Amino acid sequence: MTGGAISVILVGPRSIVATATEATGGTAPYAHLWQVNWPRGGAGWVNCTGAGVTTLAATIQGLGPAAAYQLRVQYTDAGSNVAYSPAVAVATRGVGWWPGAARRRG
């Protein structure tokens, strides 16, 4: 079984919106669990909690502003086989950022 790929859709100061493609191989149905790693925090991979973190589209919340993270999805198939998506590095925005900031600075 091989994990799918992650696409980051939107990054804010305290959240990341991302989607993932389905795993290949293995036996359907698949369970999905988003995980986050904060390399500077030293805790390793942590399971995300909240709405959407067991689907292929998730909003990862509760992150710190202007911090570097890694995201991945853990896939578990009907036979309890586990695979992971490749990790994606992403940094949250600073606190003063908002979607229209670049246009307003002119």
Beta strands, then each sheet from edge to edge (+ up, - down):
strand 1: 6-11
strand 2: 15-20
strand 3: 31-37
strand 4: 46-47
strand 5: 57-61
strand 6: 68-76
strand 7: 82-84
strand 8: 88-91
sheet 1: 1+ 2- 5+
sheet 2: 4+ 3- 6+ 7-
sheet 3: 4+ 3- 6+ 8-
end
